[in-house]
Amino acid sequence: MTTLVMAGHGARDERWSAVLADLAGRVRRLRPGHRVRLAFLELSTPPLVDVLAASVGPVVVVPLLLAGGYHAHVDLPAIIAGVRPDARVAGPLGPHPLLTSVLARRLAAAGLRPGDAVVLGAAGSADPSALDDVRAAARLLSVRLSRPVTAAFAAGGTPTLADALTRARTTRTAPRVAVASYLLAPGHFHGRLADSSADLVSAPLGADDDLAALVWTRFDEAQASSRSSLTMSPALSSREGSESAPVNVS
């Protein structure tokens, strides 16, 4: 049986760790009998290194990251290469329509009104591809809400949250500006969103059944990619070994 290892970044805020533990419980309940482990790159326990080393049999690592970036492209691969180079690694959680559904529900619960302007507030990154992932998530939310949605960043990336809020107030006639928290759990960055000048800020994505379903979606994608690679390898070997065979050019 393949073990699913959910790899979160980690945080000093105990609320953050509690939300991730709740999410792991929801993931387990969706597929009873499957091995599911929760681990962290840093700050929180248990460390990913220890969980990978203790996992027996095939492993698929699903990064609990909403976008690509340094942690997805550098930190995580380095840890896996040093401990379990045979492990399959899934893509980050976002962007994805299931995340869009959670964002829309969180905004509705926060009191979003039809005329409100919306900003998608994310942590940010120095990696342009990570920022592009967040902008793609903003486009998905824009379609869902039938209104423009601007991606903005609390740290690392443009526009900054402050600039996006100012622009929304000066260039639009919306009576209020809402920030959709594109974060997994409460902590430092959500605090920065909450302390902004927005009229309302939604709760983080949190432990949600749609988010748990998305973890399994990424797991299945990694499994399918693994099977595809195994299927293609013999075919490639056969092709490489038949270079001297006659070729029909008619």
HUJO-V671641 format. One record per pair of residues at least 4 apart in sequence whose ideal C-beta (glycine too) atoms are under 7 Angstrom apart, sorted by the first residue. I is the first residue (numbers start at 1). GAP is how many residues later the second one is. D is the distance in whole Angstrom. If there is no record, write none. Layout:
BEGIN
i:I gap:GAP d:D
i:I gap:GAP d:D
END
This chain:
BEGIN
i:1 gap:33 d:7
i:1 gap:34 d:6
i:1 gap:56 d:6
i:2 gap:55 d:7
i:2 gap:56 d:4
i:2 gap:57 d:7
i:2 gap:58 d:6
i:2 gap:221 d:7
i:3 gap:32 d:4
i:3 gap:34 d:6
i:3 gap:52 d:5
i:3 gap:54 d:6
i:3 gap:56 d:5
i:4 gap:30 d:6
i:4 gap:31 d:7
i:4 gap:32 d:5
i:4 gap:56 d:6
i:4 gap:58 d:6
i:4 gap:215 d:5
i:5 gap:32 d:5
i:5 gap:34 d:6
i:5 gap:46 d:6
i:5 gap:47 d:7
i:5 gap:50 d:7
i:5 gap:54 d:6
i:5 gap:56 d:5
i:6 gap:18 d:6
i:6 gap:21 d:7
i:6 gap:30 d:7
i:6 gap:31 d:7
i:6 gap:32 d:5
i:6 gap:56 d:6
i:6 gap:58 d:6
i:6 gap:209 d:6
i:7 gap:32 d:6
i:7 gap:34 d:7
i:7 gap:41 d:5
i:7 gap:54 d:5
i:7 gap:55 d:7
i:7 gap:56 d:5
i:7 gap:57 d:6
i:7 gap:69 d:6
i:8 gap:12 d:5
i:8 gap:32 d:5
i:8 gap:36 d:7
i:8 gap:56 d:4
i:9 gap:31 d:7
i:9 gap:32 d:5
i:9 gap:33 d:7
i:9 gap:56 d:7
i:9 gap:62 d:6
i:10 gap:30 d:4
i:10 gap:31 d:6
i:10 gap:32 d:5
i:10 gap:33 d:4
i:10 gap:34 d:4
i:11 gap:5 d:4
i:11 gap:6 d:7
i:11 gap:32 d:6
i:11 gap:33 d:6
i:11 gap:176 d:5
i:12 gap:31 d:6
i:13 gap:173 d:6
i:13 gap:174 d:4
i:14 gap:4 d:6
i:15 gap:4 d:7
i:15 gap:170 d:7
i:15 gap:171 d:4
i:15 gap:172 d:7
i:16 gap:4 d:7
i:16 gap:169 d:4
i:16 gap:170 d:6
i:16 gap:171 d:4
i:17 gap:4 d:6
i:17 gap:27 d:5
i:18 gap:4 d:6
i:19 gap:4 d:6
i:19 gap:165 d:7
i:19 gap:166 d:4
i:19 gap:187 d:6
i:19 gap:188 d:5
i:20 gap:4 d:6
i:20 gap:18 d:6
i:20 gap:44 d:7
i:20 gap:165 d:6
i:21 gap:4 d:7
i:21 gap:17 d:7
i:22 gap:4 d:7
i:22 gap:185 d:4
i:23 gap:4 d:6
i:23 gap:184 d:4
i:23 gap:188 d:6
i:23 gap:189 d:6
i:24 gap:4 d:7
i:24 gap:12 d:6
i:24 gap:14 d:4
i:25 gap:4 d:6
i:26 gap:4 d:7
i:26 gap:181 d:6
i:26 gap:183 d:6
i:26 gap:186 d:4
i:27 gap:9 d:5
i:27 gap:185 d:5
i:27 gap:188 d:5
i:27 gap:189 d:7
i:28 gap:8 d:5
i:30 gap:182 d:6
i:30 gap:183 d:7
i:30 gap:186 d:6
i:31 gap:185 d:7
i:37 gap:14 d:5
i:37 gap:18 d:7
i:39 gap:7 d:6
i:39 gap:8 d:7
i:39 gap:9 d:4
i:39 gap:12 d:4
i:40 gap:4 d:4
i:40 gap:5 d:7
i:40 gap:7 d:6
i:40 gap:8 d:6
i:41 gap:7 d:6
i:41 gap:30 d:6
i:41 gap:34 d:6
i:41 gap:35 d:7
i:41 gap:38 d:7
i:46 gap:4 d:5
i:46 gap:5 d:5
i:48 gap:4 d:6
i:48 gap:31 d:5
i:49 gap:4 d:6
i:49 gap:30 d:6
i:49 gap:34 d:6
i:50 gap:4 d:6
i:51 gap:4 d:6
i:52 gap:7 d:7
i:52 gap:28 d:7
i:52 gap:31 d:4
i:52 gap:32 d:4
i:52 gap:35 d:7
i:53 gap:30 d:5
i:55 gap:4 d:5
i:59 gap:25 d:6
i:59 gap:28 d:4
i:60 gap:27 d:7
i:60 gap:28 d:5
i:60 gap:30 d:6
i:60 gap:159 d:5
i:60 gap:162 d:5
i:60 gap:163 d:6
i:61 gap:19 d:6
i:61 gap:26 d:5
i:61 gap:28 d:5
i:61 gap:29 d:7
i:62 gap:28 d:4
i:62 gap:153 d:5
i:62 gap:156 d:5
i:62 gap:157 d:6
i:63 gap:9 d:6
i:63 gap:13 d:6
i:63 gap:27 d:7
i:63 gap:29 d:5
i:64 gap:29 d:7
i:64 gap:120 d:7
i:65 gap:6 d:6
i:65 gap:7 d:5
i:65 gap:27 d:4
i:65 gap:28 d:6
i:66 gap:26 d:7
i:66 gap:27 d:6
i:66 gap:28 d:4
i:66 gap:116 d:6
i:66 gap:118 d:7
i:67 gap:25 d:6
i:67 gap:27 d:6
i:67 gap:58 d:7
i:67 gap:63 d:4
i:67 gap:66 d:4
i:67 gap:67 d:5
i:68 gap:4 d:5
i:68 gap:5 d:6
i:68 gap:24 d:6
i:68 gap:59 d:7
i:68 gap:61 d:5
i:68 gap:62 d:5
i:68 gap:65 d:6
i:69 gap:4 d:7
i:69 gap:56 d:4
i:69 gap:58 d:4
i:69 gap:61 d:3
i:70 gap:4 d:5
i:70 gap:5 d:6
i:70 gap:55 d:7
i:70 gap:56 d:7
i:70 gap:57 d:6
i:71 gap:4 d:5
i:71 gap:5 d:6
i:72 gap:4 d:6
i:72 gap:20 d:5
i:73 gap:4 d:7
i:74 gap:4 d:6
i:75 gap:4 d:7
i:76 gap:4 d:6
i:76 gap:13 d:7
i:77 gap:4 d:6
i:77 gap:12 d:7
i:78 gap:4 d:7
i:79 gap:4 d:6
i:80 gap:4 d:6
i:80 gap:5 d:7
i:80 gap:7 d:5
i:80 gap:9 d:6
i:81 gap:4 d:5
i:88 gap:134 d:4
i:88 gap:138 d:5
i:89 gap:133 d:7
i:90 gap:128 d:4
i:90 gap:129 d:6
i:90 gap:131 d:6
i:90 gap:132 d:4
i:91 gap:127 d:6
i:91 gap:130 d:7
i:93 gap:6 d:7
i:93 gap:121 d:6
i:93 gap:125 d:7
i:94 gap:5 d:5
i:94 gap:39 d:6
i:94 gap:43 d:5
i:95 gap:4 d:7
i:95 gap:38 d:6
i:95 gap:41 d:4
i:95 gap:42 d:4
i:95 gap:45 d:6
i:96 gap:118 d:6
i:97 gap:4 d:7
i:97 gap:43 d:6
i:98 gap:4 d:7
i:98 gap:112 d:5
i:98 gap:113 d:7
i:98 gap:115 d:6
i:98 gap:116 d:4
i:99 gap:4 d:6
i:99 gap:38 d:6
i:99 gap:106 d:7
i:99 gap:115 d:7
i:100 gap:4 d:6
i:100 gap:40 d:4
i:100 gap:41 d:5
i:100 gap:44 d:5
i:101 gap:4 d:7
i:101 gap:109 d:5
i:102 gap:4 d:6
i:102 gap:103 d:5
i:102 gap:106 d:5
i:102 gap:108 d:5
i:102 gap:109 d:6
i:103 gap:4 d:6
i:103 gap:38 d:5
i:103 gap:77 d:5
i:104 gap:4 d:6
i:104 gap:37 d:7
i:104 gap:40 d:5
i:104 gap:41 d:7
i:105 gap:4 d:6
i:106 gap:4 d:6
i:106 gap:74 d:7
i:106 gap:75 d:7
i:106 gap:96 d:4
i:106 gap:97 d:5
i:106 gap:99 d:7
i:107 gap:5 d:4
i:107 gap:71 d:6
i:107 gap:73 d:5
i:107 gap:95 d:5
i:108 gap:4 d:6
i:109 gap:94 d:7
i:110 gap:68 d:7
i:110 gap:90 d:5
i:110 gap:91 d:7
i:110 gap:92 d:4
i:110 gap:93 d:7
i:111 gap:89 d:6
i:112 gap:4 d:6
i:112 gap:66 d:5
i:113 gap:63 d:7
i:115 gap:59 d:6
i:115 gap:60 d:6
i:116 gap:58 d:6
i:116 gap:60 d:5
i:116 gap:61 d:7
i:116 gap:62 d:5
i:117 gap:51 d:4
i:117 gap:55 d:5
i:117 gap:57 d:4
i:117 gap:60 d:5
i:117 gap:61 d:7
i:118 gap:27 d:6
i:118 gap:29 d:6
i:118 gap:31 d:5
i:118 gap:60 d:5
i:118 gap:62 d:6
i:119 gap:31 d:5
i:119 gap:33 d:5
i:119 gap:45 d:5
i:119 gap:46 d:6
i:119 gap:49 d:6
i:119 gap:58 d:6
i:119 gap:60 d:5
i:120 gap:14 d:7
i:120 gap:17 d:6
i:120 gap:18 d:4
i:120 gap:21 d:6
i:120 gap:29 d:5
i:120 gap:30 d:7
i:120 gap:31 d:5
i:120 gap:32 d:7
i:120 gap:60 d:5
i:120 gap:62 d:5
i:121 gap:31 d:6
i:121 gap:33 d:6
i:121 gap:40 d:6
i:121 gap:58 d:4
i:121 gap:59 d:7
i:121 gap:60 d:6
i:121 gap:61 d:6
i:121 gap:72 d:5
i:122 gap:12 d:5
i:122 gap:29 d:7
i:122 gap:31 d:6
i:122 gap:60 d:4
i:123 gap:30 d:7
i:123 gap:31 d:6
i:123 gap:32 d:6
i:123 gap:60 d:7
i:123 gap:66 d:4
i:124 gap:29 d:3
i:124 gap:30 d:6
i:124 gap:31 d:5
i:124 gap:32 d:3
i:124 gap:33 d:4
i:125 gap:5 d:4
i:125 gap:6 d:6
i:125 gap:31 d:5
i:125 gap:32 d:6
i:126 gap:30 d:5
i:128 gap:4 d:6
i:129 gap:4 d:7
i:130 gap:4 d:7
i:131 gap:4 d:6
i:131 gap:26 d:5
i:132 gap:4 d:6
i:133 gap:4 d:7
i:134 gap:4 d:7
i:134 gap:17 d:5
i:134 gap:48 d:6
i:135 gap:4 d:7
i:135 gap:16 d:5
i:136 gap:4 d:7
i:137 gap:4 d:6
i:137 gap:45 d:6
i:138 gap:4 d:6
i:138 gap:11 d:5
i:138 gap:12 d:7
i:138 gap:13 d:4
i:139 gap:4 d:7
i:140 gap:4 d:7
i:141 gap:4 d:6
i:141 gap:8 d:5
i:141 gap:39 d:6
i:142 gap:5 d:7
i:142 gap:6 d:6
i:142 gap:7 d:4
i:145 gap:4 d:7
i:150 gap:14 d:5
i:150 gap:18 d:7
i:152 gap:7 d:5
i:152 gap:8 d:6
i:152 gap:9 d:5
i:152 gap:12 d:3
i:153 gap:4 d:4
i:153 gap:7 d:6
i:153 gap:8 d:6
i:154 gap:7 d:5
i:154 gap:35 d:5
i:154 gap:38 d:4
i:154 gap:39 d:6
i:159 gap:4 d:4
i:159 gap:5 d:5
i:159 gap:8 d:7
i:160 gap:4 d:7
i:161 gap:4 d:6
i:161 gap:32 d:7
i:161 gap:35 d:6
i:162 gap:4 d:6
i:163 gap:4 d:6
i:164 gap:4 d:6
i:165 gap:4 d:7
i:165 gap:12 d:6
i:165 gap:31 d:6
i:165 gap:32 d:5
i:165 gap:33 d:6
i:166 gap:4 d:6
i:167 gap:4 d:6
i:168 gap:4 d:6
i:168 gap:6 d:7
i:168 gap:9 d:5
i:169 gap:8 d:6
i:176 gap:23 d:4
i:176 gap:24 d:7
i:177 gap:21 d:5
i:177 gap:22 d:6
i:178 gap:20 d:6
i:178 gap:21 d:6
i:178 gap:22 d:5
i:179 gap:14 d:5
i:179 gap:17 d:6
i:179 gap:19 d:4
i:179 gap:22 d:5
i:179 gap:23 d:7
i:180 gap:22 d:5
i:181 gap:9 d:6
i:181 gap:12 d:5
i:181 gap:20 d:6
i:181 gap:21 d:5
i:181 gap:22 d:6
i:181 gap:23 d:5
i:183 gap:6 d:6
i:183 gap:7 d:5
i:183 gap:21 d:5
i:183 gap:22 d:7
i:184 gap:20 d:6
i:184 gap:21 d:5
i:185 gap:19 d:5
i:185 gap:21 d:6
i:186 gap:4 d:5
i:186 gap:18 d:6
i:188 gap:4 d:7
i:189 gap:4 d:7
i:190 gap:4 d:6
i:190 gap:14 d:5
i:191 gap:4 d:6
i:192 gap:4 d:7
i:193 gap:8 d:5
i:194 gap:7 d:5
i:205 gap:6 d:6
i:208 gap:4 d:7
i:209 gap:4 d:6
i:210 gap:4 d:6
i:211 gap:4 d:7
i:213 gap:4 d:6
i:214 gap:4 d:7
i:215 gap:4 d:6
i:216 gap:4 d:6
i:217 gap:4 d:6
i:218 gap:4 d:7
i:219 gap:4 d:6
i:220 gap:4 d:6
i:221 gap:4 d:6
i:222 gap:4 d:6
i:223 gap:4 d:7
i:224 gap:4 d:6
i:225 gap:4 d:6
i:226 gap:4 d:7
i:227 gap:4 d:6
i:228 gap:4 d:6
i:229 gap:4 d:6
i:232 gap:4 d:6
i:233 gap:4 d:6
i:234 gap:4 d:6
i:235 gap:4 d:6
i:236 gap:4 d:6
i:237 gap:4 d:6
i:238 gap:4 d:6
END
